[in-house]
Amino acid sequence: MSAYLFSHRFRAGLIAALPEDTAQFDETPAARHLYLPASHAKALHPNTTLIQGMRGSGKSFWFAALQSGDLRALLGSDTGLSAETVVSVGFGQRPLGKQFPSKRTLKSLHESGIDPQQIWSAVVFQQLLGADAPQQFVALEDWQARVQWMTDHPEVVDECWYQADTKLERQGQYHIVLFDALDRTADDWPTMNRLVRGLLQVVLDTRAFRRIRLKVFARPDQLEDPIVANFPDASKVLNQKIVLEWPRRELYGLLWQYLANEPEHGEPFRSGVQAMLPNIQWKQEDGIWLVPAGLRRSEEMQKSVFHAFTGPWMGRDKRRGFPYSWLPSHLGDARGEVSPRSFLSALRHAAQDEPRVNQEFALHYESIKRGVQEASKIRVRELEEDYPWVRPLFEPLAGITVPCHFDEISRVWRQQRVVEELERGIADQAVRLPPSHVSEGEDGVLLDLIELGLVERLKDGRINLPDVYRVGYGMGRRGGVRPVAG
């Protein structure tokens, strides 16, 4: 491997290549940004019906990508998909009129005593048949009437399912109905758990068909409650789920994908890699540069390329760590899982940081630390969208140093009556999807934070927060990245 340097002038290339707004990850991606980690290929196959992922792991990204015929064609043989695969939406973050029931409608149906399995079965039935459904069903204006019609006409419904599956089989097509944003189905855990269970029951029911498939994207906490698996043969669905993971080499593979395909700066990046790694050959298909297999798999190669951007150390010598491993390790949650959007956000903010005097490389190590600070703020905002009750727990802890004993945390909570206020908000129904163990007091809340990967209990019993949350909430750690100023 020959020495090579991406000088500070290439900061412009990083800024141009990396997304400015992390909300773009929830939109239909540009083809040049379509990077498929090996573990995700199986998740996208039509026969995979349950996909689990942390916030920011790619659930909404793939939910959006699967709705594009052009992107399905690009994913192609690796996933068993094609442009001809029929895809529709059974639930998602954005309302689609009468295509599926809203949260308010789901609440009304649930409170009227309708089994969630029947609700989702009606949704899939409509998505599958559309205008080809029996006219009596098509003419119905509300979901309660549709569910009732299906209950009253079981033989007609069964025949419709069979005919639709047979037609798809004859045409060599799959019809996949997508479900995402399950946290938008309800404001309380008991209702959401029952709705998720009903959806998984329909997943199980449709497994008997050859070409009708559901694909459900869910967070880990949406599958953990025992009630979710409280139906016969639930294991046939849950045990075959695929987890969207981002090991370190795939995070860097995603970075290469963005850099290689940047219209103006992609060629200097590809040429620079070639100068370092002469055996690496870039190939282009359908106008998109593909990350070479060696650069996807070899962490040694990846390290040499990344260090051409950063230099070899996170300080003046190796005692401060190596940028290639340092960056992901400071963006992981308590389970060590790193969100790709946090990773790319940290790098973009690092590139936007003011260059230092005599800065040689594209990214200075202090700028990388600054990038982690900014990524932490973004991660905290995303966290609070899903769990708004987290901020009242963490805000009073600003200024403490972790790891620390839980007594130090609980003392602050008691002094500021944090858990009491949280319980009052829950009683007033002002807290959406509250912590499950709040009735157990401070110890119960701690358990919820541990289960979500927000904090960890070390072997010596002390409590620690990963940097990706600690920094954003203003907590300190000896020798660590500085917390964000309040």
One Martini backbone bead per residue (centre of mass of N, CA, C, O) as a GRO file, in nm:
protein
  486
    1MET     BB    1   0.091   0.040   0.027
    2SER     BB    2   0.067   0.353  -0.059
    3ALA     BB    3   0.111   0.666   0.000
    4TYR     BB    4  -0.160   0.894   0.094
    5LEU     BB    5  -0.334   1.222   0.044
    6PHE     BB    6  -0.610   1.395   0.173
    7SER     BB    7  -0.647   1.697   0.169
    8HIS     BB    8  -0.808   1.974   0.291
    9ARG     BB    9  -0.947   2.025   0.009
   10PHE     BB   10  -1.146   1.765   0.039
   11ARG     BB   11  -1.371   1.876   0.216
   12ALA     BB   12  -1.564   1.947  -0.017
   13GLY     BB   13  -1.625   1.653  -0.093
   14LEU     BB   14  -1.759   1.569   0.171
   15ILE     BB   15  -1.983   1.780   0.177
   16ALA     BB   16  -2.109   1.704  -0.102
   17ALA     BB   17  -2.164   1.391  -0.043
   18LEU     BB   18  -2.301   1.447   0.227
   19PRO     BB   19  -2.569   1.471   0.410
   20GLU     BB   20  -2.737   1.741   0.558
   21ASP     BB   21  -3.008   1.573   0.596
   22THR     BB   22  -3.132   1.306   0.779
   23ALA     BB   23  -3.422   1.288   0.645
   24GLN     BB   24  -3.328   1.147   0.378
   25PHE     BB   25  -3.346   0.849   0.496
   26ASP     BB   26  -3.682   0.861   0.456
   27GLU     BB   27  -3.636   0.868   0.161
   28THR     BB   28  -3.602   0.827  -0.155
   29PRO     BB   29  -3.328   0.718  -0.288
   30ALA     BB   30  -3.062   0.754  -0.455
   31ALA     BB   31  -2.899   0.539  -0.656
   32ARG     BB   32  -2.600   0.627  -0.568
   33HIS     BB   33  -2.687   0.550  -0.244
   34LEU     BB   34  -2.712   0.240  -0.293
   35TYR     BB   35  -2.644   0.040  -0.014
   36LEU     BB   36  -2.571  -0.320   0.042
   37PRO     BB   37  -2.561  -0.498   0.291
   38ALA     BB   38  -2.536  -0.825   0.342
   39SER     BB   39  -2.762  -0.846   0.570
   40HIS     BB   40  -2.988  -0.688   0.396
   41ALA     BB   41  -3.054  -0.873   0.159
   42LYS     BB   42  -3.230  -1.076   0.320
   43ALA     BB   43  -3.439  -0.868   0.424
   44LEU     BB   44  -3.551  -0.804   0.117
   45HIS     BB   45  -3.666  -1.058   0.080
   46PRO     BB   46  -3.980  -1.175   0.037
   47ASN     BB   47  -3.945  -1.409   0.273
   48THR     BB   48  -3.900  -1.164   0.450
   49THR     BB   49  -4.121  -1.036   0.720
   50LEU     BB   50  -3.904  -0.956   0.958
   51ILE     BB   51  -3.764  -0.637   1.060
   52GLN     BB   52  -3.495  -0.533   1.263
   53GLY     BB   53  -3.436  -0.195   1.411
   54MET     BB   54  -3.295   0.067   1.491
   55ARG     BB   55  -3.265   0.384   1.502
   56GLY     BB   56  -3.119   0.441   1.182
   57SER     BB   57  -3.074   0.146   1.025
   58GLY     BB   58  -3.303   0.144   0.757
   59LYS     BB   59  -3.609   0.103   0.751
   60SER     BB   60  -3.715   0.360   0.594
   61PHE     BB   61  -3.525   0.334   0.357
   62TRP     BB   62  -3.637   0.055   0.254
   63PHE     BB   63  -3.931   0.131   0.245
   64ALA     BB   64  -3.881   0.337   0.016
   65ALA     BB   65  -3.715   0.170  -0.193
   66LEU     BB   66  -3.933  -0.060  -0.247
   67GLN     BB   67  -4.132   0.154  -0.405
   68SER     BB   68  -3.907   0.134  -0.630
   69GLY     BB   69  -3.853  -0.002  -0.932
   70ASP     BB   70  -3.563   0.091  -0.992
   71LEU     BB   71  -3.439  -0.008  -0.719
   72ARG     BB   72  -3.522  -0.303  -0.740
   73ALA     BB   73  -3.352  -0.354  -0.993
   74LEU     BB   74  -3.078  -0.295  -0.855
   75LEU     BB   75  -3.099  -0.515  -0.636
   76GLY     BB   76  -3.206  -0.777  -0.741
   77SER     BB   77  -3.043  -1.080  -0.706
   78ASP     BB   78  -2.972  -1.023  -0.397
   79THR     BB   79  -3.315  -1.022  -0.322
   80GLY     BB   80  -3.552  -1.119  -0.531
   81LEU     BB   81  -3.602  -0.869  -0.696
   82SER     BB   82  -3.810  -0.644  -0.901
   83ALA     BB   83  -3.981  -0.425  -1.097
   84GLU     BB   84  -4.241  -0.630  -1.090
   85THR     BB   85  -4.277  -0.599  -0.811
   86VAL     BB   86  -4.531  -0.573  -0.588
   87VAL     BB   87  -4.597  -0.262  -0.406
   88SER     BB   88  -4.733  -0.181  -0.082
   89VAL     BB   89  -4.914   0.002   0.177
   90GLY     BB   90  -5.024  -0.064   0.520
   91PHE     BB   91  -4.804   0.122   0.678
   92GLY     BB   92  -4.713   0.465   0.781
   93GLN     BB   93  -4.614   0.783   0.838
   94ARG     BB   94  -4.775   0.852   0.586
   95PRO     BB   95  -5.057   0.941   0.475
   96LEU     BB   96  -5.302   0.750   0.238
   97GLY     BB   97  -5.575   0.791   0.319
   98LYS     BB   98  -5.756   0.486   0.251
   99GLN     BB   99  -5.523   0.266   0.254
  100PHE     BB  100  -5.505   0.327   0.570
  101PRO     BB  101  -5.528   0.349   0.895
  102SER     BB  102  -5.522   0.557   1.137
  103LYS     BB  103  -5.463   0.612   1.458
  104ARG     BB  104  -5.752   0.700   1.521
  105THR     BB  105  -5.889   0.457   1.387
  106LEU     BB  106  -5.749   0.234   1.546
  107LYS     BB  107  -5.861   0.323   1.817
  108SER     BB  108  -6.159   0.288   1.749
  109LEU     BB  109  -6.149  -0.012   1.672
  110HIS     BB  110  -6.029  -0.115   1.937
  111GLU     BB  111  -6.253   0.007   2.133
  112SER     BB  112  -6.485  -0.171   1.976
  113GLY     BB  113  -6.342  -0.480   1.970
  114ILE     BB  114  -6.151  -0.524   1.743
  115ASP     BB  115  -5.946  -0.734   1.600
  116PRO     BB  116  -5.637  -0.670   1.481
  117GLN     BB  117  -5.627  -0.900   1.276
  118GLN     BB  118  -5.874  -0.795   1.113
  119ILE     BB  119  -5.765  -0.523   1.037
  120TRP     BB  120  -5.506  -0.617   0.877
  121SER     BB  121  -5.653  -0.802   0.682
  122ALA     BB  122  -5.809  -0.570   0.541
  123VAL     BB  123  -5.565  -0.414   0.446
  124VAL     BB  124  -5.437  -0.636   0.270
  125PHE     BB  125  -5.681  -0.688   0.092
  126GLN     BB  126  -5.684  -0.407  -0.036
  127GLN     BB  127  -5.391  -0.405  -0.145
  128LEU     BB  128  -5.418  -0.663  -0.321
  129LEU     BB  129  -5.699  -0.586  -0.490
  130GLY     BB  130  -5.856  -0.336  -0.488
  131ALA     BB  131  -6.059  -0.303  -0.759
  132ASP     BB  132  -6.082  -0.637  -0.755
  133ALA     BB  133  -6.269  -0.633  -0.550
  134PRO     BB  134  -6.550  -0.661  -0.428
  135GLN     BB  135  -6.791  -0.423  -0.462
  136GLN     BB  136  -6.888  -0.423  -0.171
  137PHE     BB  137  -6.609  -0.347  -0.058
  138VAL     BB  138  -6.535  -0.096  -0.231
  139ALA     BB  139  -6.794   0.077  -0.131
  140LEU     BB  140  -6.673   0.109   0.130
  141GLU     BB  141  -6.585   0.383   0.364
  142ASP     BB  142  -6.505   0.201   0.617
  143TRP     BB  143  -6.328  -0.011   0.828
  144GLN     BB  144  -6.551  -0.143   0.989
  145ALA     BB  145  -6.711  -0.242   0.740
  146ARG     BB  146  -6.483  -0.413   0.616
  147VAL     BB  147  -6.444  -0.607   0.847
  148GLN     BB  148  -6.737  -0.707   0.855
  149TRP     BB  149  -6.752  -0.819   0.570
  150MET     BB  150  -6.529  -1.034   0.607
  151THR     BB  151  -6.678  -1.182   0.837
  152ASP     BB  152  -6.947  -1.239   0.657
  153HIS     BB  153  -6.736  -1.347   0.396
  154PRO     BB  154  -6.523  -1.595   0.407
  155GLU     BB  155  -6.541  -1.743   0.128
  156VAL     BB  156  -6.486  -1.503  -0.053
  157VAL     BB  157  -6.217  -1.425   0.070
  158ASP     BB  158  -6.066  -1.691   0.020
  159GLU     BB  159  -6.094  -1.680  -0.291
  160CYS     BB  160  -5.945  -1.415  -0.333
  161TRP     BB  161  -5.676  -1.503  -0.222
  162TYR     BB  162  -5.632  -1.739  -0.416
  163GLN     BB  163  -5.653  -1.586  -0.688
  164ALA     BB  164  -5.425  -1.385  -0.636
  165ASP     BB  165  -5.197  -1.593  -0.596
  166THR     BB  166  -5.230  -1.737  -0.868
  167LYS     BB  167  -5.173  -1.492  -1.048
  168LEU     BB  168  -4.888  -1.435  -0.943
  169GLU     BB  169  -4.770  -1.711  -1.013
  170ARG     BB  170  -4.824  -1.695  -1.320
  171GLN     BB  171  -4.644  -1.413  -1.336
  172GLY     BB  172  -4.394  -1.421  -1.136
  173GLN     BB  173  -4.498  -1.267  -0.871
  174TYR     BB  174  -4.489  -1.031  -0.614
  175HIS     BB  175  -4.672  -0.925  -0.317
  176ILE     BB  176  -4.585  -0.644  -0.114
  177VAL     BB  177  -4.658  -0.550   0.221
  178LEU     BB  178  -4.594  -0.259   0.399
  179PHE     BB  179  -4.447  -0.194   0.738
  180ASP     BB  180  -4.429   0.110   0.929
  181ALA     BB  181  -4.428   0.300   1.200
  182LEU     BB  182  -4.560   0.157   1.467
  183ASP     BB  183  -4.558   0.401   1.672
  184ARG     BB  184  -4.818   0.533   1.504
  185THR     BB  185  -5.060   0.341   1.614
  186ALA     BB  186  -4.991   0.451   1.916
  187ASP     BB  187  -4.968   0.594   2.266
  188ASP     BB  188  -4.965   0.299   2.386
  189TRP     BB  189  -4.843  -0.007   2.464
  190PRO     BB  190  -5.087  -0.203   2.478
  191THR     BB  191  -5.202  -0.128   2.202
  192MET     BB  192  -4.951  -0.173   2.027
  193ASN     BB  193  -4.902  -0.469   2.102
  194ARG     BB  194  -5.172  -0.572   1.983
  195LEU     BB  195  -5.122  -0.471   1.694
  196VAL     BB  196  -4.863  -0.629   1.644
  197ARG     BB  197  -4.977  -0.905   1.691
  198GLY     BB  198  -5.191  -0.895   1.466
  199LEU     BB  199  -4.986  -0.858   1.237
  200LEU     BB  200  -4.826  -1.125   1.286
  201GLN     BB  201  -5.069  -1.306   1.229
  202VAL     BB  202  -5.088  -1.225   0.929
  203VAL     BB  203  -4.810  -1.315   0.851
  204LEU     BB  204  -4.867  -1.611   0.911
  205ASP     BB  205  -5.111  -1.652   0.722
  206THR     BB  206  -4.946  -1.566   0.447
  207ARG     BB  207  -4.731  -1.803   0.434
  208ALA     BB  208  -4.916  -2.001   0.263
  209PHE     BB  209  -4.839  -1.840   0.038
  210ARG     BB  210  -4.644  -1.778  -0.255
  211ARG     BB  211  -4.693  -1.435  -0.332
  212ILE     BB  212  -4.780  -1.337  -0.051
  213ARG     BB  213  -4.647  -1.049   0.132
  214LEU     BB  214  -4.502  -0.940   0.426
  215LYS     BB  215  -4.333  -0.631   0.557
  216VAL     BB  216  -4.184  -0.576   0.876
  217PHE     BB  217  -4.090  -0.284   1.054
  218ALA     BB  218  -3.895  -0.297   1.364
  219ARG     BB  219  -3.838  -0.245   1.680
  220PRO     BB  220  -3.725  -0.403   1.952
  221ASP     BB  221  -3.948  -0.290   2.162
  222GLN     BB  222  -4.194  -0.404   1.970
  223LEU     BB  223  -4.101  -0.732   2.046
  224GLU     BB  224  -4.068  -0.783   2.374
  225ASP     BB  225  -4.341  -0.826   2.456
  226PRO     BB  226  -4.524  -1.106   2.540
  227ILE     BB  227  -4.791  -1.031   2.384
  228VAL     BB  228  -4.675  -1.042   2.090
  229ALA     BB  229  -4.627  -1.380   2.129
  230ASN     BB  230  -4.950  -1.447   2.202
  231PHE     BB  231  -4.945  -1.697   1.973
  232PRO     BB  232  -4.968  -1.934   1.763
  233ASP     BB  233  -4.661  -1.970   1.608
  234ALA     BB  234  -4.480  -1.714   1.658
  235SER     BB  235  -4.191  -1.832   1.608
  236LYS     BB  236  -4.213  -1.839   1.290
  237VAL     BB  237  -4.160  -1.528   1.289
  238LEU     BB  238  -3.949  -1.435   1.512
  239ASN     BB  239  -3.710  -1.648   1.439
  240GLN     BB  240  -3.692  -1.503   1.127
  241LYS     BB  241  -3.566  -1.256   1.183
  242ILE     BB  242  -3.406  -0.956   1.068
  243VAL     BB  243  -3.114  -0.774   1.135
  244LEU     BB  244  -3.009  -0.445   1.117
  245GLU     BB  245  -2.671  -0.414   1.047
  246TRP     BB  246  -2.352  -0.212   1.128
  247PRO     BB  247  -2.071  -0.275   1.066
  248ARG     BB  248  -1.786  -0.112   1.020
  249ARG     BB  249  -1.738  -0.188   0.717
  250GLU     BB  250  -2.024  -0.078   0.625
  251LEU     BB  251  -1.992   0.214   0.696
  252TYR     BB  252  -1.752   0.257   0.501
  253GLY     BB  253  -1.893   0.160   0.247
  254LEU     BB  254  -2.098   0.392   0.247
  255LEU     BB  255  -1.895   0.617   0.219
  256TRP     BB  256  -1.778   0.527  -0.056
  257GLN     BB  257  -2.040   0.554  -0.211
  258TYR     BB  258  -2.069   0.860  -0.183
  259LEU     BB  259  -1.787   0.946  -0.291
  260ALA     BB  260  -1.776   0.794  -0.572
  261ASN     BB  261  -2.075   0.952  -0.660
  262GLU     BB  262  -1.970   1.227  -0.678
  263PRO     BB  263  -1.977   1.428  -0.944
  264GLU     BB  264  -1.705   1.604  -0.881
  265HIS     BB  265  -1.533   1.414  -0.643
  266GLY     BB  266  -1.518   1.110  -0.728
  267GLU     BB  267  -1.260   1.087  -0.899
  268PRO     BB  268  -1.045   1.167  -0.687
  269PHE     BB  269  -1.115   0.938  -0.498
  270ARG     BB  270  -1.068   0.694  -0.682
  271SER     BB  271  -0.774   0.769  -0.751
  272GLY     BB  272  -0.665   0.762  -0.464
  273VAL     BB  273  -0.724   0.467  -0.408
  274GLN     BB  274  -0.557   0.358  -0.645
  275ALA     BB  275  -0.284   0.467  -0.539
  276MET     BB  276  -0.292   0.284  -0.280
  277LEU     BB  277  -0.472   0.043  -0.444
  278PRO     BB  278  -0.395  -0.114  -0.730
  279ASN     BB  279  -0.601  -0.370  -0.708
  280ILE     BB  280  -0.820  -0.170  -0.730
  281GLN     BB  281  -1.141  -0.182  -0.906
  282TRP     BB  282  -1.350   0.020  -1.076
  283LYS     BB  283  -1.708  -0.002  -1.131
  284GLN     BB  284  -1.970   0.047  -1.377
  285GLU     BB  285  -2.336   0.064  -1.333
  286ASP     BB  286  -2.572   0.251  -1.455
  287GLY     BB  287  -2.384   0.506  -1.355
  288ILE     BB  288  -2.261   0.336  -1.107
  289TRP     BB  289  -2.042   0.317  -0.851
  290LEU     BB  290  -1.872   0.042  -0.723
  291VAL     BB  291  -1.772  -0.112  -0.450
  292PRO     BB  292  -1.518  -0.287  -0.397
  293ALA     BB  293  -1.484  -0.580  -0.240
  294GLY     BB  294  -1.218  -0.522  -0.085
  295LEU     BB  295  -1.330  -0.243   0.039
  296ARG     BB  296  -1.560  -0.393   0.200
  297ARG     BB  297  -1.387  -0.629   0.364
  298SER     BB  298  -1.120  -0.473   0.424
  299GLU     BB  299  -0.998  -0.312   0.702
  300GLU     BB  300  -0.717  -0.237   0.612
  301MET     BB  301  -0.799  -0.079   0.364
  302GLN     BB  302  -0.990   0.117   0.502
  303LYS     BB  303  -0.787   0.240   0.696
  304SER     BB  304  -0.597   0.360   0.481
  305VAL     BB  305  -0.809   0.548   0.357
  306PHE     BB  306  -0.905   0.706   0.609
  307HIS     BB  307  -0.613   0.801   0.694
  308ALA     BB  308  -0.591   0.986   0.437
  309PHE     BB  309  -0.796   1.194   0.585
  310THR     BB  310  -0.671   1.195   0.913
  311GLY     BB  311  -0.463   1.023   0.991
  312PRO     BB  312  -0.337   0.795   1.242
  313TRP     BB  313  -0.448   0.991   1.478
  314MET     BB  314  -0.625   1.135   1.780
  315GLY     BB  315  -0.342   1.286   1.791
  316ARG     BB  316   0.002   1.295   1.851
  317ASP     BB  317  -0.059   0.990   1.918
  318LYS     BB  318  -0.154   0.651   1.971
  319ARG     BB  319  -0.291   0.690   2.260
  320ARG     BB  320  -0.568   0.821   2.127
  321GLY     BB  321  -0.594   0.661   1.874
  322PHE     BB  322  -0.787   0.550   1.586
  323PRO     BB  323  -1.003   0.675   1.365
  324TYR     BB  324  -1.136   0.418   1.248
  325SER     BB  325  -1.226   0.317   1.547
  326TRP     BB  326  -1.311   0.568   1.710
  327LEU     BB  327  -1.569   0.668   1.575
  328PRO     BB  328  -1.769   0.427   1.611
  329SER     BB  329  -1.720   0.394   1.925
  330HIS     BB  330  -1.855   0.702   1.970
  331LEU     BB  331  -2.157   0.609   1.824
  332GLY     BB  332  -2.247   0.399   2.012
  333ASP     BB  333  -2.435   0.221   2.195
  334ALA     BB  334  -2.469  -0.004   2.454
  335ARG     BB  335  -2.453  -0.234   2.210
  336GLY     BB  336  -2.268  -0.102   1.963
  337GLU     BB  337  -2.465   0.052   1.787
  338VAL     BB  338  -2.468   0.208   1.461
  339SER     BB  339  -2.570   0.481   1.296
  340PRO     BB  340  -2.539   0.589   0.975
  341ARG     BB  341  -2.635   0.882   1.022
  342SER     BB  342  -2.428   0.946   1.243
  343PHE     BB  343  -2.174   0.890   1.081
  344LEU     BB  344  -2.222   1.095   0.847
  345SER     BB  345  -2.268   1.343   1.023
  346ALA     BB  346  -1.995   1.356   1.161
  347LEU     BB  347  -1.830   1.393   0.895
  348ARG     BB  348  -1.961   1.651   0.792
  349HIS     BB  349  -1.899   1.827   1.043
  350ALA     BB  350  -1.596   1.788   1.028
  351ALA     BB  351  -1.567   1.924   0.744
  352GLN     BB  352  -1.701   2.207   0.850
  353ASP     BB  353  -1.480   2.266   1.010
  354GLU     BB  354  -1.239   2.457   1.094
  355PRO     BB  355  -0.936   2.489   0.996
  356ARG     BB  356  -0.622   2.441   1.078
  357VAL     BB  357  -0.320   2.520   1.122
  358ASN     BB  358  -0.152   2.328   0.905
  359GLN     BB  359  -0.348   2.145   0.773
  360GLU     BB  360  -0.319   1.839   0.603
  361PHE     BB  361  -0.576   1.700   0.632
  362ALA     BB  362  -0.908   1.684   0.581
  363LEU     BB  363  -0.913   1.568   0.886
  364HIS     BB  364  -0.926   1.660   1.202
  365TYR     BB  365  -0.937   1.530   1.514
  366GLU     BB  366  -1.103   1.768   1.635
  367SER     BB  367  -1.326   1.753   1.418
  368ILE     BB  368  -1.424   1.471   1.487
  369LYS     BB  369  -1.521   1.548   1.769
  370ARG     BB  370  -1.719   1.759   1.667
  371GLY     BB  371  -1.890   1.557   1.507
  372VAL     BB  372  -1.987   1.397   1.754
  373GLN     BB  373  -2.139   1.626   1.885
  374GLU     BB  374  -2.343   1.670   1.654
  375ALA     BB  375  -2.448   1.377   1.637
  376SER     BB  376  -2.558   1.375   1.926
  377LYS     BB  377  -2.777   1.588   1.887
  378ILE     BB  378  -2.929   1.430   1.670
  379ARG     BB  379  -2.977   1.169   1.833
  380VAL     BB  380  -3.142   1.302   2.055
  381ARG     BB  381  -3.374   1.402   1.879
  382GLU     BB  382  -3.457   1.123   1.776
  383LEU     BB  383  -3.513   0.995   2.049
  384GLU     BB  384  -3.744   1.206   2.132
  385GLU     BB  385  -3.945   1.118   1.914
  386ASP     BB  386  -3.988   0.829   2.047
  387TYR     BB  387  -3.889   0.940   2.360
  388PRO     BB  388  -3.995   1.210   2.536
  389TRP     BB  389  -3.920   1.105   2.841
  390VAL     BB  390  -3.604   1.135   2.843
  391ARG     BB  391  -3.533   1.432   2.898
  392PRO     BB  392  -3.635   1.457   3.202
  393LEU     BB  393  -3.406   1.252   3.291
  394PHE     BB  394  -3.132   1.389   3.165
  395GLU     BB  395  -3.118   1.697   3.213
  396PRO     BB  396  -3.048   1.693   3.532
  397LEU     BB  397  -2.750   1.547   3.458
  398ALA     BB  398  -2.603   1.782   3.392
  399GLY     BB  399  -2.247   1.761   3.481
  400ILE     BB  400  -2.203   1.487   3.522
  401THR     BB  401  -1.999   1.196   3.578
  402VAL     BB  402  -1.905   0.931   3.373
  403PRO     BB  403  -1.903   0.696   3.556
  404CYS     BB  404  -2.162   0.602   3.802
  405HIS     BB  405  -2.354   0.580   4.055
  406PHE     BB  406  -2.691   0.552   4.094
  407ASP     BB  407  -2.719   0.734   4.344
  408GLU     BB  408  -2.651   0.997   4.194
  409ILE     BB  409  -2.898   0.991   4.007
  410SER     BB  410  -3.133   0.946   4.213
  411ARG     BB  411  -3.083   1.205   4.374
  412VAL     BB  412  -3.160   1.399   4.150
  413TRP     BB  413  -3.445   1.289   4.098
  414ARG     BB  414  -3.553   1.342   4.385
  415GLN     BB  415  -3.497   1.647   4.407
  416GLN     BB  416  -3.676   1.690   4.117
  417ARG     BB  417  -3.915   1.488   4.082
  418VAL     BB  418  -3.904   1.321   3.813
  419VAL     BB  419  -4.076   1.058   3.842
  420GLU     BB  420  -4.331   1.191   3.946
  421GLU     BB  421  -4.382   1.365   3.693
  422LEU     BB  422  -4.399   1.131   3.500
  423GLU     BB  423  -4.642   0.988   3.631
  424ARG     BB  424  -4.836   1.225   3.598
  425GLY     BB  425  -4.825   1.236   3.288
  426ILE     BB  426  -4.934   0.951   3.247
  427ALA     BB  427  -5.206   0.989   3.397
  428ASP     BB  428  -5.273   1.239   3.184
  429GLN     BB  429  -5.179   1.145   2.892
  430ALA     BB  430  -4.891   1.319   2.816
  431VAL     BB  431  -4.738   1.041   2.758
  432ARG     BB  432  -4.572   0.882   2.509
  433LEU     BB  433  -4.467   0.587   2.538
  434PRO     BB  434  -4.388   0.491   2.813
  435PRO     BB  435  -4.232   0.353   3.052
  436SER     BB  436  -4.284   0.024   3.156
  437HIS     BB  437  -4.131   0.055   3.471
  438VAL     BB  438  -4.238   0.308   3.642
  439SER     BB  439  -4.381   0.159   3.887
  440GLU     BB  440  -4.071   0.092   4.004
  441GLY     BB  441  -3.935   0.348   3.964
  442GLU     BB  442  -3.608   0.413   3.936
  443ASP     BB  443  -3.534   0.118   3.866
  444GLY     BB  444  -3.733   0.092   3.628
  445VAL     BB  445  -3.622   0.320   3.451
  446LEU     BB  446  -3.341   0.204   3.423
  447LEU     BB  447  -3.429  -0.051   3.276
  448ASP     BB  448  -3.538   0.096   3.025
  449LEU     BB  449  -3.267   0.228   2.944
  450ILE     BB  450  -3.115  -0.038   2.906
  451GLU     BB  451  -3.308  -0.174   2.693
  452LEU     BB  452  -3.252   0.079   2.484
  453GLY     BB  453  -2.932   0.154   2.499
  454LEU     BB  454  -2.865   0.424   2.679
  455VAL     BB  455  -2.754   0.239   2.904
  456GLU     BB  456  -2.500   0.100   3.133
  457ARG     BB  457  -2.386  -0.176   3.324
  458LEU     BB  458  -2.121  -0.235   3.485
  459LYS     BB  459  -1.934  -0.466   3.653
  460ASP     BB  460  -1.916  -0.252   3.910
  461GLY     BB  461  -2.225  -0.106   3.880
  462ARG     BB  462  -2.198   0.120   3.708
  463ILE     BB  463  -2.303   0.403   3.520
  464ASN     BB  464  -2.335   0.439   3.159
  465LEU     BB  465  -2.282   0.657   2.876
  466PRO     BB  466  -2.278   0.694   2.570
  467ASP     BB  467  -2.156   0.940   2.375
  468VAL     BB  468  -2.410   0.978   2.186
  469TYR     BB  469  -2.560   1.085   2.461
  470ARG     BB  470  -2.382   1.231   2.666
  471VAL     BB  471  -2.303   1.481   2.501
  472GLY     BB  472  -2.599   1.590   2.441
  473TYR     BB  473  -2.655   1.599   2.779
  474GLY     BB  474  -2.392   1.722   2.932
  475MET     BB  475  -2.192   1.497   3.002
  476GLY     BB  476  -1.919   1.357   3.157
  477ARG     BB  477  -1.572   1.236   3.081
  478ARG     BB  478  -1.282   1.116   3.139
  479GLY     BB  479  -1.119   1.184   2.836
  480GLY     BB  480  -1.354   1.277   2.674
  481VAL     BB  481  -1.584   1.403   2.502
  482ARG     BB  482  -1.719   1.690   2.501
  483PRO     BB  483  -1.979   1.836   2.597
  484VAL     BB  484  -2.254   2.000   2.526
  485ALA     BB  485  -2.347   2.304   2.547
  486GLY     BB  486  -2.629   2.464   2.702
   0.00000   0.00000   0.00000
